[in-house]
Amino acid sequence: YILPEEESAERLAMKLSTIGVIDIYKLSDNYSIVEAVIPKSFIGKTVAEADLINKFGVIVLTTIKSSKKNIDGLELNARDVTGLVTSTTRFAEGDILVLFGESRSIQNFLEYDK
């Protein structure tokens, strides 16, 4: 059964309980895809240097860069998805990471700097 109210409540609870979470897509009881702000200690590192799969059991699917765009005189916030990451992709301040893994592993990664 699909229970949209329950799913929405779980997503909101995760967003509120974990600092940096922008959105969450629960795939099962154990696995999620999460959009989150990069923890500060990983800024400037490459995917290979961060080694999130071995340290945390988390896979970075892509990064999202925020930017400002001027359209007809209006300044709008834009989100630019960078595509699939490679081992040489370097994390930058303000990056939003799209992560896949066990929900607890993702939470551990996001709380790493705390």
C-alpha positions as CSV (number, residue, x, y, z in Angstrom):
1,Y,0.0,0.0,0.0
2,I,1.1,3.6,-0.7
3,L,0.4,5.9,2.2
4,P,1.3,9.4,1.0
5,E,0.7,11.0,4.4
6,E,3.0,8.6,6.2
7,E,5.7,9.0,3.5
8,S,5.5,12.8,3.8
9,A,5.7,12.6,7.6
10,E,8.8,10.4,7.4
11,R,10.5,12.7,4.9
12,L,9.8,15.7,7.0
13,A,11.0,14.0,10.2
14,M,14.3,13.1,8.4
15,K,14.7,16.7,7.1
16,L,14.2,18.1,10.6
17,S,16.3,15.6,12.5
18,T,19.4,15.7,10.3
19,I,21.2,19.0,9.7
20,G,21.9,19.6,6.1
21,V,19.2,17.4,4.6
22,I,17.3,19.2,1.8
23,D,15.2,16.3,0.6
24,I,14.9,12.5,1.1
25,Y,13.5,9.7,-1.1
26,K,13.0,6.6,1.0
27,L,13.5,3.5,-1.3
28,S,12.9,0.9,1.4
29,D,13.0,0.6,5.2
30,N,16.8,0.7,5.0
31,Y,17.8,2.6,1.8
32,S,17.4,6.2,0.8
33,I,18.5,8.8,-1.7
34,V,19.2,12.0,0.0
35,E,19.9,15.6,-1.1
36,A,22.1,17.2,1.5
37,V,24.6,20.1,1.9
38,I,28.2,18.9,1.9
39,P,29.8,18.7,5.4
40,K,32.5,21.3,5.8
41,S,35.4,18.9,6.2
42,F,34.9,17.4,2.7
43,I,35.0,20.8,0.9
44,G,38.0,20.8,-1.5
45,K,38.4,17.0,-1.6
46,T,37.8,14.8,-4.6
47,V,35.5,11.9,-4.5
48,A,38.5,9.6,-4.4
49,E,40.0,11.5,-1.5
50,A,36.8,11.6,0.5
51,D,36.3,7.8,-0.1
52,L,32.8,7.9,1.2
53,I,31.9,4.4,0.0
54,N,34.6,2.8,2.2
55,K,34.4,5.2,5.2
56,F,30.7,5.5,5.4
57,G,29.0,3.1,3.0
58,V,27.6,6.0,1.0
59,I,27.6,6.6,-2.7
60,V,27.6,10.1,-4.2
61,L,25.4,9.9,-7.3
62,T,25.8,13.6,-8.4
63,T,26.4,17.1,-7.1
64,I,24.1,20.1,-7.5
65,K,25.6,23.6,-7.8
66,S,23.4,26.5,-6.8
67,S,23.7,29.7,-8.9
68,K,21.9,32.9,-9.7
69,K,20.4,33.5,-13.1
70,N,19.0,36.7,-14.5
71,I,16.0,36.2,-16.6
72,D,14.2,39.3,-17.9
73,G,15.6,41.4,-15.1
74,L,14.6,38.9,-12.4
75,E,17.3,37.3,-10.4
76,L,16.4,33.6,-9.8
77,N,18.0,30.8,-8.0
78,A,19.0,27.9,-10.2
79,R,20.2,24.4,-9.5
80,D,22.6,22.9,-11.9
81,V,23.0,19.1,-11.8
82,T,26.6,18.2,-12.7
83,G,25.9,14.7,-14.0
84,L,27.6,11.5,-12.7
85,V,30.5,12.1,-10.4
86,T,33.9,10.6,-11.2
87,S,36.9,10.0,-8.8
88,T,38.3,13.4,-9.8
89,T,35.1,15.4,-9.1
90,R,36.0,18.0,-6.5
91,F,33.5,19.0,-3.8
92,A,33.0,22.8,-3.4
93,E,31.5,25.0,-0.8
94,G,27.7,25.2,-1.3
95,D,27.5,21.9,-3.1
96,I,24.5,19.8,-2.6
97,L,25.3,16.1,-2.7
98,V,22.8,13.5,-4.0
99,L,23.7,10.4,-1.9
100,F,22.6,6.8,-1.9
101,G,23.0,4.3,0.9
102,E,21.5,2.9,4.1
103,S,19.7,5.7,5.9
104,R,21.8,5.3,9.0
105,S,25.0,5.4,7.0
106,I,23.9,8.7,5.3
107,Q,23.0,10.2,8.7
108,N,26.4,9.2,10.1
109,F,28.1,10.9,7.2
110,L,26.1,14.1,7.5
111,E,26.8,14.3,11.2
112,Y,30.6,13.7,10.7
113,D,31.5,17.3,11.5
114,K,29.4,17.5,14.5
